[in-house]
Amino acid sequence: MSRSSRRTVVPVLLVLTVVAGVGLFYFQPWKAFTDTTVDEALPGVMAPASNGEPATRDTARVSGGESSAKDTGPVDLAEGRFVSHEHDTSGTARTVRLADGSQVLRIEDLKSSQGPDVRVYLSMRDPAAVEAGLGDGDVELGKLKGNLGNQNYTVPAGTDLSRFRSAVIWCERFAVSFGAAGLAPAKG
C-alpha cells in the first residue's frame, strides 16, 4: 500500500470506528434480543386469605376509591390494559393507594420490548393521543425496570392521580411510546 493510500485509509477507518461506536451506544441493538423480567410484589402488608394460605393479589385487594378505618390493605384507584404503539406491548396498569397513604403505579403481566432509555410516565392524554406525544403535565415515575413481569413505581407525594388518563411506556431517546394503558376508575 502506498503512503498516500494509508493517509486516506487510516482516517476513514478511524471515522468508521467512531461512527460505529456512537451508533452502538445510541441504538443499543442488542436490546432487541434480550429480556429483563421483574417480579415485584405489591408493597404493603397482605393479610392471609380466609383459607389460611398466603394472600394473593385478589384476596388482599380492595377496589374503589373509599377506605374505612378497617381497610389496612391497598385500594385500587384506576386501572386499564396496555395497547401497543411502536412496539407490541400488553399487560395491565393500575394506580393503587397503599395503607400508609402513599400511591404507586403497578404494572402487571407486562410484555414489551427493551430499548435505550425507556421510562414510565403518567400522562393526562388518553392512550391514542399519547402515540403522538406525552403532552403537558406528564409525570415521570422512573426508568422501566424490566420489559417483562410485575413492577411498582412510586408516585410522587401530592400527585392527584385523578388528573391522569394513561400510564405510558416511553422511549426517551427516540421520543416514542412503546404502549399505553388507559386509567379508568376502578370498579368497586
NUKOLGU-689500 format. One record per atom (N, C-alpha, C): residue in one letter; atom name; residue number from 1; x, y, z. Coordinates in Angstrom, 1 decimal, decimal comma, always signed. Atoms other than C-alpha are relative to their C-alpha. Layout:
// residues N
NODE residuo atomo num   east  north     up
NODE       a    CA NUM      X      Y      Z
...
// end
This chain:
// residues 188
NODE residuo atomo num   east  north     up
NODE       m     N   1   +0,9   -1,2   +0,0
NODE       m    CA   1   +0,0   +0,0   +0,0
NODE       m     C   1   +0,9   +1,2   +0,0
NODE       s     N   2   -0,8   -1,2   +0,1
NODE       s    CA   2   +1,4   +3,4   -0,9
NODE       s     C   2   -0,3   +0,9   +1,2
NODE       r     N   3   +0,1   -0,9   -1,1
NODE       r    CA   3   +1,9   +6,1   +1,6
NODE       r     C   3   -1,2   +0,9   -0,1
NODE       s     N   4   +1,1   -0,9   +0,2
NODE       s    CA   4   -0,8   +8,3   +0,1
NODE       s     C   4   -1,3   -0,8   +0,3
NODE       s     N   5   +1,2   +0,9   -0,2
NODE       s    CA   5   -3,3   +5,3   +0,3
NODE       s     C   5   -0,2   -0,1   +1,5
NODE       r     N   6   +0,1   +0,1   -1,4
NODE       r    CA   6   -2,5   +4,9   +4,0
NODE       r     C   6   -0,5   +1,3   +0,6
NODE       r     N   7   +0,5   -1,3   -0,5
NODE       r    CA   7   -3,1   +8,6   +4,6
NODE       r     C   7   -1,6   +0,1   -0,2
NODE       t     N   8   +1,4   +0,0   +0,3
NODE       t    CA   8   -6,6   +8,1   +3,2
NODE       t     C   8   -0,8   -1,1   +0,8
NODE       v     N   9   +0,7   +1,1   -0,6
NODE       v    CA   9   -7,5   +4,7   +4,6
NODE       v     C   9   +0,0   +0,1   +1,6
NODE       v     N  10   -0,1   -0,1   -1,5
NODE       v    CA  10   -6,4   +5,3   +8,3
NODE       v     C  10   -1,1   +1,0   +0,5
NODE       p     N  11   +1,0   -0,9   -0,5
NODE       p    CA  11   -8,6   +8,4   +8,8
NODE       p     C  11   -1,4   -0,5   -0,3
NODE       v     N  12   +1,3   +0,5   +0,3
NODE       v    CA  12  -11,5   +6,7   +7,0
NODE       v     C  12   -0,4   -1,1   +1,0
NODE       l     N  13   +0,3   +1,1   -1,0
NODE       l    CA  13  -11,2   +3,6   +9,3
NODE       l     C  13   -0,2   +0,6   +1,4
NODE       l     N  14   +0,3   -0,6   -1,3
NODE       l    CA  14  -11,0   +5,9  +12,4
NODE       l     C  14   -1,4   +0,6   +0,0
NODE       v     N  15   +1,3   -0,6   +0,1
NODE       v    CA  15  -14,1   +7,8  +11,3
NODE       v     C  15   -1,1   -1,1   +0,1
NODE       l     N  16   +1,0   +1,1   -0,1
NODE       l    CA  16  -16,0   +4,5  +10,7
NODE       l     C  16   -0,1   -0,6   +1,3
NODE       t     N  17   +0,0   +0,5   -1,4
NODE       t    CA  17  -14,9   +3,2  +14,1
NODE       t     C  17   -0,8   +0,9   +0,9
NODE       v     N  18   +0,7   -1,0   -0,8
NODE       v    CA  18  -16,2   +6,3  +15,8
NODE       v     C  18   -1,5   +0,0   -0,3
NODE       v     N  19   +1,4   +0,1   +0,4
NODE       v    CA  19  -19,5   +6,2  +13,9
NODE       v     C  19   -0,6   -1,3   +0,5
NODE       a     N  20   +0,6   +1,3   -0,5
NODE       a    CA  20  -20,0   +2,5  +14,7
NODE       a     C  20   -0,2   +0,0   +1,5
NODE       g     N  21   +0,1   -0,1   -1,5
NODE       g    CA  21  -19,3   +3,2  +18,4
NODE       g     C  21   -1,2   +0,8   +0,4
NODE       v     N  22   +1,1   -0,9   -0,3
NODE       v    CA  22  -21,7   +6,1  +18,5
NODE       v     C  22   -1,4   -0,7   -0,3
NODE       g     N  23   +1,2   +0,7   +0,4
NODE       g    CA  23  -24,3   +4,1  +16,7
NODE       g     C  23   -0,4   -1,2   +0,9
NODE       l     N  24   +0,3   +1,1   -1,0
NODE       l    CA  24  -24,0   +1,1  +19,1
NODE       l     C  24   -0,5   +0,6   +1,3
NODE       f     N  25   +0,5   -0,6   -1,3
NODE       f    CA  25  -24,3   +3,4  +22,1
NODE       f     C  25   -1,4   +0,6   -0,1
NODE       y     N  26   +1,2   -0,7   +0,2
NODE       y    CA  26  -27,2   +5,3  +20,7
NODE       y     C  26   -1,2   -0,9   -0,2
NODE       f     N  27   +1,1   +0,9   +0,3
NODE       f    CA  27  -29,3   +2,5  +19,3
NODE       f     C  27   -0,1   -1,3   +0,8
NODE       q     N  28   -0,1   +1,2   -0,9
NODE       q    CA  28  -28,2   -0,4  +21,6
NODE       q     C  28   -0,8   -1,2   -0,6
NODE       p     N  29   +0,7   +1,0   +0,7
NODE       p    CA  29  -29,3   -3,0  +19,1
NODE       p     C  29   -0,1   -1,4   +0,7
NODE       w     N  30   +0,1   +1,3   -0,7
NODE       w    CA  30  -28,6   -6,0  +21,4
NODE       w     C  30   -1,2   -0,1   +0,9
NODE       k     N  31   +1,2   +0,1   -0,8
NODE       k    CA  31  -31,6   -5,0  +23,5
NODE       k     C  31   -1,2   -0,6   -0,7
NODE       a     N  32   +1,0   +0,6   +0,7
NODE       a    CA  32  -33,8   -6,2  +20,7
NODE       a     C  32   +0,0   -1,5   +0,2
NODE       f     N  33   -0,1   +1,4   -0,1
NODE       f    CA  33  -32,6   -9,7  +21,5
NODE       f     C  33   +0,1   -0,5   +1,5
NODE       t     N  34   +0,0   +0,3   -1,4
NODE       t    CA  34  -32,7   -9,6  +25,3
NODE       t     C  34   -1,2   +0,4   +0,8
NODE       d     N  35   +1,1   -0,3   -0,8
NODE       d    CA  35  -35,3   -9,6  +28,0
NODE       d     C  35   +0,4   +0,2   +1,5
NODE       t     N  36   -0,2   -0,2   -1,4
NODE       t    CA  36  -35,4   -8,4  +31,6
NODE       t     C  36   -1,3   -0,2   +0,7
NODE       t     N  37   +1,2   +0,3   -0,7
NODE       t    CA  37  -38,0  -10,0  +33,9
NODE       t     C  37   +0,1   +0,6   +1,4
NODE       v     N  38   +0,1   -0,6   -1,4
NODE       v    CA  38  -39,1   -8,2  +37,1
NODE       v     C  38   -1,3   -0,6   +0,6
NODE       d     N  39   +1,2   +0,5   -0,6
NODE       d    CA  39  -41,5   -9,8  +39,6
NODE       d     C  39   -0,1   +0,5   +1,4
NODE       e     N  40   +0,1   -0,6   -1,3
NODE       e    CA  40  -42,1   -7,4  +42,4
NODE       e     C  40   -1,4   -0,2   +0,6
NODE       a     N  41   +1,3   +0,1   -0,7
NODE       a    CA  41  -44,9   -7,9  +45,0
NODE       a     C  41   -0,5   +1,4   +0,2
NODE       l     N  42   +0,6   -1,3   -0,4
NODE       l    CA  42  -47,3   -5,0  +45,7
NODE       l     C  42   +0,5   +0,4   +1,4
NODE       p     N  43   -0,5   -0,3   -1,3
NODE       p    CA  43  -45,8   -3,1  +48,6
NODE       p     C  43   -1,1   +0,0   +1,0
NODE       g     N  44   +1,0   +0,0   -1,1
NODE       g    CA  44  -47,5   -3,3  +52,0
NODE       g     C  44   -0,2   -1,4   +0,5
NODE       v     N  45   +0,3   +1,3   -0,7
NODE       v    CA  45  -48,6   -6,0  +54,4
NODE       v     C  45   -1,3   -0,6   -0,6
NODE       m     N  46   +1,2   +0,7   +0,6
NODE       m    CA  46  -51,0   -8,6  +52,9
NODE       m     C  46   -0,5   -0,9   +1,1
NODE       a     N  47   +0,7   +0,9   -1,0
NODE       a    CA  47  -53,5  -10,3  +55,2
NODE       a     C  47   -0,1   -1,4   -0,6
NODE       p     N  48   +0,1   +1,3   +0,5
NODE       p    CA  48  -53,7  -14,1  +54,9
NODE       p     C  48   -1,5   -0,2   -0,6
NODE       a     N  49   +1,3   +0,4   +0,5
NODE       a    CA  49  -56,6  -15,5  +52,8
NODE       a     C  49   -0,8   -0,7   +1,0
NODE       s     N  50   +0,9   +0,6   -1,0
NODE       s    CA  50  -59,6  -16,9  +54,5
NODE       s     C  50   +0,3   -1,5   +0,2
NODE       n     N  51   -0,3   +1,4   -0,1
NODE       n    CA  51  -58,3  -20,5  +53,9
NODE       n     C  51   +1,3   -0,2   +0,7
NODE       g     N  52   -1,3   +0,2   -0,8
NODE       g    CA  52  -55,1  -19,8  +55,9
NODE       g     C  52   +1,2   +0,1   -0,9
NODE       e     N  53   -1,1   -0,1   +1,0
NODE       e    CA  53  -53,0  -19,6  +52,7
NODE       e     C  53   +0,5   +1,4   -0,1
NODE       p     N  54   -0,5   -1,4   +0,3
NODE       p    CA  54  -50,8  -16,6  +51,9
NODE       p     C  54   -1,0   +0,7   -1,0
NODE       a     N  55   +1,0   -0,7   +0,8
NODE       a    CA  55  -52,9  -13,9  +50,3
NODE       a     C  55   +0,6   +0,1   -1,4
NODE       t     N  56   -0,3   -0,3   +1,4
NODE       t    CA  56  -52,9  -13,4  +46,5
NODE       t     C  56   -0,4   +1,4   -0,2
NODE       r     N  57   +0,4   -1,4   +0,3
NODE       r    CA  57  -53,4  -10,1  +44,8
NODE       r     C  57   -1,5   +0,1   +0,1
NODE       d     N  58   +1,4   -0,1   +0,0
NODE       d    CA  58  -57,1  -10,9  +44,5
NODE       d     C  58   -0,6   +0,0   +1,4
NODE       t     N  59   +0,6   +0,1   -1,3
NODE       t    CA  59  -57,7  -11,7  +48,2
NODE       t     C  59   +0,4   +1,2   +0,9
NODE       a     N  60   -0,5   -1,1   -0,8
NODE       a    CA  60  -55,7   -8,7  +49,5
NODE       a     C  60   -0,4   +1,3   -0,6
NODE       r     N  61   +0,3   -1,2   +0,8
NODE       r    CA  61  -57,0   -6,2  +47,0
NODE       r     C  61   -1,4   +0,6   +0,4
NODE       v     N  62   +1,3   -0,6   -0,3
NODE       v    CA  62  -59,8   -3,7  +47,9
NODE       v     C  62   -0,2   +1,0   -1,2
NODE       s     N  63   +0,3   -0,9   +1,2
NODE       s    CA  63  -61,4   -1,9  +44,9
NODE       s     C  63   -0,8   +1,2   +0,5
NODE       g     N  64   +0,8   -1,3   -0,3
NODE       g    CA  64  -62,9   +1,6  +44,9
NODE       g     C  64   +0,9   +1,0   +0,6
NODE       g     N  65   -0,8   -1,1   -0,5
NODE       g    CA  65  -61,7   +4,9  +46,0
NODE       g     C  65   -0,2   +0,3   +1,5
NODE       e     N  66   +0,3   -0,3   -1,4
NODE       e    CA  66  -63,2   +4,9  +49,5
NODE       e     C  66   +0,8   -1,0   +0,9
NODE       s     N  67   -0,5   +0,9   -0,9
NODE       s    CA  67  -61,5   +3,4  +52,5
NODE       s     C  67   -0,6   +0,3   +1,4
NODE       s     N  68   +0,5   -0,2   -1,4
NODE       s    CA  68  -62,5   +2,9  +56,1
NODE       s     C  68   +1,1   -0,3   +1,0
NODE       a     N  69   -1,0   +0,3   -1,1
NODE       a    CA  69  -60,7   +2,5  +59,4
NODE       a     C  69   +0,4   -1,4   +0,0
NODE       k     N  70   -0,3   +1,4   +0,0
NODE       k    CA  70  -60,9   -1,2  +58,9
NODE       k     C  70   +0,9   -0,4   -1,2
NODE       d     N  71   -0,8   +0,3   +1,1
NODE       d    CA  71  -59,1   -1,1  +55,5
NODE       d     C  71   +1,5   +0,2   +0,4
NODE       t     N  72   -1,5   -0,1   -0,2
NODE       t    CA  72  -55,4   -1,9  +56,0
NODE       t     C  72   +0,8   -0,4   -1,2
NODE       g     N  73   -0,7   +0,4   +1,2
NODE       g    CA  73  -54,6   -3,1  +52,5
NODE       g     C  73   -0,1   +1,1   -1,0
NODE       p     N  74   -0,1   -1,0   +1,1
NODE       p    CA  74  -54,1   -1,4  +49,2
NODE       p     C  74   -1,4   +0,2   -0,6
NODE       v     N  75   +1,3   -0,3   +0,6
NODE       v    CA  75  -57,0   +0,3  +47,4
NODE       v     C  75   +0,2   +0,4   -1,4
NODE       d     N  76   -0,1   -0,3   +1,4
NODE       d    CA  76  -57,3   +0,3  +43,6
NODE       d     C  76   -0,7   +1,3   -0,3
NODE       l     N  77   +0,6   -1,3   +0,4
NODE       l    CA  77  -57,9   +3,8  +42,2
NODE       l     C  77   -0,5   +0,0   -1,4
NODE       a     N  78   +0,3   +0,0   +1,4
NODE       a    CA  78  -57,8   +3,3  +38,5
NODE       a     C  78   +0,7   -1,2   -0,6
NODE       e     N  79   -0,6   +1,2   +0,7
NODE       e    CA  79  -56,9   +0,5  +36,0
NODE       e     C  79   -0,3   +0,0   -1,4
NODE       g     N  80   +0,2   +0,1   +1,4
NODE       g    CA  80  -56,5   -0,3  +32,4
NODE       g     C  80   +0,9   -1,0   -0,6
NODE       r     N  81   -0,8   +1,0   +0,7
NODE       r    CA  81  -55,0   -2,6  +29,8
NODE       r     C  81   +0,9   +0,8   -1,0
NODE       f     N  82   -0,9   -0,7   +1,0
NODE       f    CA  82  -52,0   -1,6  +27,6
NODE       f     C  82   -0,4   -0,3   -1,4
NODE       v     N  83   +0,2   +0,2   +1,5
NODE       v    CA  83  -52,4   -1,1  +23,9
NODE       v     C  83   +1,4   +0,3   -0,6
NODE       s     N  84   -1,3   -0,1   +0,7
NODE       s    CA  84  -49,4   -1,3  +21,5
NODE       s     C  84   +0,1   +1,3   -0,8
NODE       h     N  85   -0,3   -1,1   +0,8
NODE       h    CA  85  -47,8   +1,7  +19,9
NODE       h     C  85   +1,1   -0,4   -0,9
NODE       e     N  86   -1,1   +0,3   +0,9
NODE       e    CA  86  -44,3   +1,5  +18,4
NODE       e     C  86   +0,5   -1,5   +0,2
NODE       h     N  87   -0,4   +1,4   -0,2
NODE       h    CA  87  -43,7   -2,0  +19,9
NODE       h     C  87   -1,2   -0,7   +0,6
NODE       d     N  88   +1,1   +0,8   -0,6
NODE       d    CA  88  -46,0   -4,8  +20,9
NODE       d     C  88   +0,1   +0,1   +1,5
NODE       t     N  89   +0,1   -0,2   -1,5
NODE       t    CA  89  -47,0   -4,1  +24,5
NODE       t     C  89   -1,3   -0,5   +0,5
NODE       s     N  90   +1,2   +0,5   -0,6
NODE       s    CA  90  -49,5   -5,9  +26,7
NODE       s     C  90   +0,2   +0,0   +1,5
NODE       g     N  91   +0,0   +0,1   -1,5
NODE       g    CA  91  -50,4   -6,2  +30,4
NODE       g     C  91   -1,0   +1,0   +0,5
NODE       t     N  92   +0,9   -1,0   -0,6
NODE       t    CA  92  -52,3   -4,0  +32,8
NODE       t     C  92   +0,8   +1,0   +0,9
NODE       a     N  93   -0,6   -1,1   -0,9
NODE       a    CA  93  -51,6   -0,8  +34,8
NODE       a     C  93   -1,1   +0,3   +0,9
NODE       r     N  94   +1,0   -0,5   -1,0
NODE       r    CA  94  -53,4   +0,2  +38,0
NODE       r     C  94   +0,7   +0,9   +0,9
NODE       t     N  95   -0,5   -0,8   -1,1
NODE       t    CA  95  -52,9   +3,0  +40,4
NODE       t     C  95   -0,6   -0,4   +1,3
NODE       v     N  96   +0,4   +0,6   -1,3
NODE       v    CA  96  -53,1   +1,9  +44,0
NODE       v     C  96   +0,5   +1,0   +1,1
NODE       r     N  97   -0,4   -0,7   -1,2
NODE       r    CA  97  -53,2   +3,8  +47,3
NODE       r     C  97   +0,3   -1,1   +1,0
NODE       l     N  98   -0,4   +1,0   -1,0
NODE       l    CA  98  -51,3   +1,8  +49,9
NODE       l     C  98   -0,5   +0,4   +1,4
NODE       a     N  99   +0,5   -0,2   -1,4
NODE       a    CA  99  -52,2   +1,5  +53,6
NODE       a     C  99   +0,6   +1,2   +0,7
NODE       d     N 100   -0,7   -1,1   -0,6
NODE       d    CA 100  -49,7   +4,2  +54,5
NODE       d     C 100   -0,4   +1,3   -0,6
NODE       g     N 101   +0,4   -1,2   +0,7
NODE       g    CA 101  -51,4   +6,7  +52,1
NODE       g     C 101   +0,8   +0,3   -1,2
NODE       s     N 102   -0,8   -0,3   +1,2
NODE       s    CA 102  -48,6   +6,6  +49,5
NODE       s     C 102   -0,7   -0,7   -1,2
NODE       q     N 103   +0,6   +0,5   +1,2
NODE       q    CA 103  -49,5   +5,8  +45,9
NODE       q     C 103   +1,0   -0,6   -0,9
NODE       v     N 104   -0,9   +0,6   +1,0
NODE       v    CA 104  -48,0   +3,5  +43,3
NODE       v     C 104   -0,7   -0,2   -1,3
NODE       l     N 105   +0,5   +0,5   +1,2
NODE       l    CA 105  -48,4   +2,7  +39,7
NODE       l     C 105   +0,5   -1,4   -0,1
NODE       r     N 106   -0,3   +1,4   +0,1
NODE       r    CA 106  -48,5   -1,1  +39,4
NODE       r     C 106   -0,2   -0,5   -1,4
NODE       i     N 107   +0,1   +0,6   +1,3
NODE       i    CA 107  -47,8   -2,7  +36,1
NODE       i     C 107   +0,1   -1,5   +0,2
NODE       e     N 108   +0,1   +1,5   -0,2
NODE       e    CA 108  -48,7   -6,4  +35,9
NODE       e     C 108   +0,0   -0,7   -1,4
NODE       d     N 109   -0,1   +0,8   +1,2
NODE       d    CA 109  -48,0   -9,1  +33,3
NODE       d     C 109   +0,5   +0,8   -1,2
NODE       l     N 110   -0,5   -0,8   +1,1
NODE       l    CA 110  -46,1   -6,6  +31,2
NODE       l     C 110   +0,8   -0,9   -1,0
NODE       k     N 111   -0,8   +0,6   +1,0
NODE       k    CA 111  -44,8   -7,9  +27,9
NODE       k     C 111   +0,2   +1,2   -1,0
NODE       s     N 112   -0,4   -1,1   +0,9
NODE       s    CA 112  -42,9   -5,3  +25,8
NODE       s     C 112   +1,4   -0,2   -0,5
NODE       s     N 113   -1,4   +0,1   +0,5
NODE       s    CA 113  -39,6   -4,7  +24,1
NODE       s     C 113   +0,9   +0,9   +0,9
NODE       q     N 114   -0,9   -0,9   -0,6
NODE       q    CA 114  -36,5   -3,3  +25,6
NODE       q     C 114   +0,5   +1,0   -1,0
NODE       g     N 115   -0,5   -1,1   +0,8
NODE       g    CA 115  -34,9   -0,2  +24,3
NODE       g     C 115   +0,9   +0,9   +0,8
NODE       p     N 116   -0,9   -0,9   -0,7
NODE       p    CA 116  -32,5   +2,5  +25,1
NODE       p     C 116   -0,8   +1,1   +0,8
NODE       d     N 117   +0,5   -1,1   -0,8
NODE       d    CA 117  -33,6   +4,9  +27,9
NODE       d     C 117   -1,6   -0,1   +0,0
NODE       v     N 118   +1,4   +0,2   +0,0
NODE       v    CA 118  -37,2   +3,5  +28,3
NODE       v     C 118   -0,5   +0,4   +1,5
NODE       r     N 119   +0,5   -0,5   -1,2
NODE       r    CA 119  -39,2   +5,2  +31,1
NODE       r     C 119   -1,5   -0,2   +0,2
NODE       v     N 120   +1,4   +0,2   -0,3
NODE       v    CA 120  -42,6   +5,0  +32,8
NODE       v     C 120   -0,5   +1,4   +0,4
NODE       y     N 121   +0,6   -1,3   -0,3
NODE       y    CA 121  -44,9   +8,1  +32,8
NODE       y     C 121   -1,4   -0,2   +0,3
NODE       l     N 122   +1,4   -0,2   -0,1
NODE       l    CA 122  -48,3   +9,1  +33,8
NODE       l     C 122   -0,3   +1,2   -0,9
NODE       s     N 123   +0,3   -1,1   +1,0
NODE       s    CA 123  -49,9  +11,3  +31,1
NODE       s     C 123   -1,5   +0,4   +0,2
NODE       m     N 124   +1,3   -0,5   +0,0
NODE       m    CA 124  -53,0  +13,5  +31,0
NODE       m     C 124   -0,8   -0,3   -1,3
NODE       r     N 125   +0,6   +0,3   +1,3
NODE       r    CA 125  -53,7  +12,3  +27,5
NODE       r     C 125   -0,4   -1,5   +0,0
NODE       d     N 126   +0,5   +1,4   +0,1
NODE       d    CA 126  -55,6   +9,1  +26,6
NODE       d     C 126   +1,0   -0,7   -0,9
NODE       p     N 127   -1,1   +0,8   +0,7
NODE       p    CA 127  -53,6   +6,2  +25,1
NODE       p     C 127   +0,1   +0,3   -1,5
NODE       a     N 128   -0,1   -0,2   +1,4
NODE       a    CA 128  -54,5   +7,0  +21,5
NODE       a     C 128   +0,8   +1,3   -0,3
NODE       a     N 129   -0,6   -1,2   +0,1
NODE       a    CA 129  -53,3  +10,6  +21,9
NODE       a     C 129   +1,5   +0,0   +0,4
NODE       v     N 130   -1,4   +0,2   -0,5
NODE       v    CA 130  -50,1   +9,5  +23,7
NODE       v     C 130   +0,9   -0,5   -1,2
NODE       e     N 131   -0,8   +0,4   +1,1
NODE       e    CA 131  -48,9   +7,9  +20,5
NODE       e     C 131   +0,7   +1,1   -0,8
NODE       a     N 132   -0,6   -1,2   +0,6
NODE       a    CA 132  -48,3  +11,4  +19,2
NODE       a     C 132   +0,9   +0,8   +0,9
NODE       g     N 133   -0,9   -0,7   -1,0
NODE       g    CA 133  -46,5  +12,5  +22,4
NODE       g     C 133   -0,7   +0,1   +1,3
NODE       l     N 134   +0,5   +0,1   -1,3
NODE       l    CA 134  -46,9  +12,7  +26,1
NODE       l     C 134   -0,9   +1,2   +0,4
NODE       g     N 135   +0,8   -1,1   -0,3
NODE       g    CA 135  -48,4  +16,2  +26,3
NODE       g     C 135   +0,6   +0,8   +1,2
NODE       d     N 136   -0,4   -0,8   -1,2
NODE       d    CA 136  -48,2  +18,8  +29,1
NODE       d     C 136   -0,4   -0,7   +1,3
NODE       g     N 137   +0,4   +0,5   -1,4
NODE       g    CA 137  -48,3  +17,9  +32,8
NODE       g     C 137   +0,3   -1,5   +0,2
NODE       d     N 138   -0,3   +1,4   -0,2
NODE       d    CA 138  -46,9  +14,4  +32,4
NODE       d     C 138   +1,0   -0,1   +1,3
NODE       v     N 139   -0,9   +0,3   -1,2
NODE       v    CA 139  -45,1  +12,8  +35,5
NODE       v     C 139   +0,8   -1,2   -0,3
NODE       e     N 140   -0,9   +1,2   +0,1
NODE       e    CA 140  -42,1  +10,6  +35,1
NODE       e     C 140   +0,2   -0,7   +1,3
NODE       l     N 141   -0,1   +0,9   -1,2
NODE       l    CA 141  -42,0   +7,7  +37,5
NODE       l     C 141   +1,3   -0,7   +0,1
NODE       g     N 142   -1,3   +0,7   +0,0
NODE       g    CA 142  -38,6   +6,3  +36,6
NODE       g     C 142   +0,3   -0,8   -1,2
NODE       k     N 143   -0,3   +0,9   +1,1
NODE       k    CA 143  -36,8   +4,0  +34,3
NODE       k     C 143   -0,7   -1,3   +0,0
NODE       l     N 144   +0,7   +1,3   +0,0
NODE       l    CA 144  -38,6   +0,9  +33,2
NODE       l     C 144   +1,0   -1,1   +0,6
NODE       k     N 145   -0,8   +1,0   -0,7
NODE       k    CA 145  -37,3   -1,9  +35,5
NODE       k     C 145   +0,3   -1,2   -0,8
NODE       g     N 146   -0,2   +1,2   +0,8
NODE       g    CA 146  -37,8   -4,7  +33,0
NODE       g     C 146   -1,1   +0,0   -1,0
NODE       n     N 147   +1,0   +0,0   +1,1
NODE       n    CA 147  -39,7   -5,4  +29,8
NODE       n     C 147   -1,0   -1,1   +0,2
NODE       l     N 148   +1,0   +1,1   -0,3
NODE       l    CA 148  -41,5   -8,4  +31,3
NODE       l     C 148   -0,3   -0,1   +1,5
NODE       g     N 149   +0,3   +0,3   -1,4
NODE       g    CA 149  -43,3   -9,1  +34,6
NODE       g     C 149   -0,9   +1,1   +0,7
NODE       n     N 150   +0,8   -0,8   -0,9
NODE       n    CA 150  -44,8   -7,2  +37,5
NODE       n     C 150   +0,9   +1,0   +0,7
NODE       q     N 151   -0,8   -1,0   -0,7
NODE       q    CA 151  -43,4   -3,9  +38,9
NODE       q     C 151   -0,8   +1,1   +0,5
NODE       n     N 152   +0,6   -1,2   -0,7
NODE       n    CA 152  -44,2   -0,9  +41,0
NODE       n     C 152   +0,8   +1,2   -0,2
NODE       y     N 153   -0,7   -1,3   +0,2
NODE       y    CA 153  -43,4   +2,7  +40,5
NODE       y     C 153   -0,7   +1,0   +1,0
NODE       t     N 154   +0,5   -0,9   -1,0
NODE       t    CA 154  -43,8   +5,2  +43,4
NODE       t     C 154   -0,5   +1,3   -0,7
NODE       v     N 155   +0,6   -1,3   +0,5
NODE       v    CA 155  -46,0   +8,2  +42,5
NODE       v     C 155   +0,4   +1,1   +1,0
NODE       p     N 156   -0,5   -1,1   -0,9
NODE       p    CA 156  -44,6  +11,5  +43,9
NODE       p     C 156   -1,2   +0,4   +1,0
NODE       a     N 157   +1,0   -0,4   -1,0
NODE       a    CA 157  -46,4  +12,6  +47,1
NODE       a     C 157   -0,7   +1,3   -0,5
NODE       g     N 158   +0,7   -1,2   +0,4
NODE       g    CA 158  -49,1  +15,2  +46,4
NODE       g     C 158   -0,5   -0,1   -1,4
NODE       t     N 159   +0,5   +0,2   +1,4
NODE       t    CA 159  -49,8  +13,9  +42,9
NODE       t     C 159   -1,5   -0,4   +0,0
NODE       d     N 160   +1,4   +0,3   +0,1
NODE       d    CA 160  -53,5  +14,0  +42,1
NODE       d     C 160   -0,2   -1,0   -1,2
NODE       l     N 161   +0,0   +1,0   +1,1
NODE       l    CA 161  -53,9  +10,7  +40,2
NODE       l     C 161   -1,3   +0,1   -0,8
NODE       s     N 162   +1,3   -0,1   +0,8
NODE       s    CA 162  -57,5  +11,6  +39,1
NODE       s     C 162   +0,2   +0,8   -1,3
NODE       r     N 163   -0,3   -0,8   +1,2
NODE       r    CA 163  -55,9  +14,0  +36,6
NODE       r     C 163   +0,6   -0,7   -1,2
NODE       f     N 164   -0,7   +0,8   +1,1
NODE       f    CA 164  -54,1  +11,3  +34,6
NODE       f     C 164   -0,9   -1,0   -0,7
NODE       r     N 165   +0,9   +0,9   +0,8
NODE       r    CA 165  -55,7   +9,3  +31,8
NODE       r     C 165   +0,8   -1,2   -0,5
NODE       s     N 166   -0,7   +1,2   +0,4
NODE       s    CA 166  -52,9   +6,9  +31,0
NODE       s     C 166   +1,4   -0,2   +0,6
NODE       a     N 167   -1,3   +0,4   -0,4
NODE       a    CA 167  -49,8   +5,1  +32,1
NODE       a     C 167   +0,8   -0,4   -1,3
NODE       v     N 168   -0,7   +0,1   +1,3
NODE       v    CA 168  -47,1   +5,1  +29,3
NODE       v     C 168   +1,4   -0,6   +0,2
NODE       i     N 169   -1,4   +0,5   +0,1
NODE       i    CA 169  -44,0   +3,1  +28,5
NODE       i     C 169   +0,6   +0,8   -1,2
NODE       w     N 170   -0,4   -1,0   +1,0
NODE       w    CA 170  -42,0   +5,8  +26,7
NODE       w     C 170   +1,5   -0,1   -0,2
NODE       c     N 171   -1,4   +0,0   +0,3
NODE       c    CA 171  -38,6   +5,7  +25,0
NODE       c     C 171   +0,5   +1,4   -0,2
NODE       e     N 172   -0,5   -1,4   -0,1
NODE       e    CA 172  -36,9   +8,9  +25,9
NODE       e     C 172   +0,9   +0,3   -1,2
NODE       r     N 173   -1,0   -0,2   +1,0
NODE       r    CA 173  -34,1   +8,5  +23,4
NODE       r     C 173   -0,7   +0,4   -1,4
NODE       f     N 174   +0,7   -0,2   +1,3
NODE       f    CA 174  -36,5   +8,4  +20,3
NODE       f     C 174   -1,3   +0,7   +0,1
NODE       a     N 175   +1,3   -0,7   -0,2
NODE       a    CA 175  -39,5  +10,2  +21,8
NODE       a     C 175   -1,2   -0,7   -0,6
NODE       v     N 176   +1,1   +0,8   +0,5
NODE       v    CA 176  -41,9   +7,3  +21,1
NODE       v     C 176   -0,6   -0,8   +1,1
NODE       s     N 177   +0,7   +0,9   -1,0
NODE       s    CA 177  -44,5   +5,4  +23,1
NODE       s     C 177   +0,1   -1,4   -0,5
NODE       f     N 178   +0,1   +1,4   +0,3
NODE       f    CA 178  -44,0   +1,7  +23,2
NODE       f     C 178   -1,4   -0,5   +0,2
NODE       g     N 179   +1,4   +0,3   -0,2
NODE       g    CA 179  -47,5   +1,4  +24,6
NODE       g     C 179   -0,6   +0,8   +1,2
NODE       a     N 180   +0,6   -0,8   -1,0
NODE       a    CA 180  -50,0   +3,0  +26,9
NODE       a     C 180   -1,3   -0,7   +0,5
NODE       a     N 181   +1,2   +0,6   -0,6
NODE       a    CA 181  -52,8   +1,9  +29,3
NODE       a     C 181   -0,9   +1,1   +0,5
NODE       g     N 182   +1,0   -1,0   -0,5
NODE       g    CA 182  -55,9   +4,0  +29,8
NODE       g     C 182   -0,3   -0,3   +1,5
NODE       l     N 183   +0,3   +0,2   -1,4
NODE       l    CA 183  -56,6   +4,6  +33,5
NODE       l     C 183   -1,5   +0,5   +0,3
NODE       a     N 184   +1,4   -0,2   -0,3
NODE       a    CA 184  -60,3   +4,3  +34,2
NODE       a     C 184   -0,2   -0,3   +1,5
NODE       p     N 185   +0,2   +0,2   -1,4
NODE       p    CA 185  -61,7   +4,5  +37,8
NODE       p     C 185   -0,3   -1,5   +0,2
NODE       a     N 186   +0,1   +1,4   -0,3
NODE       a    CA 186  -61,5   +1,0  +39,4
NODE       a     C 186   -1,5   -0,3   +0,4
NODE       k     N 187   +1,4   +0,4   -0,3
NODE       k    CA 187  -64,8   -0,8  +39,7
NODE       k     C 187   +0,0   -0,6   +1,4
NODE       g     N 188   +0,0   +0,4   -1,4
NODE       g    CA 188  -65,8   -1,4  +43,3
NODE       g     C 188   -1,2   -0,7   +0,4
// end
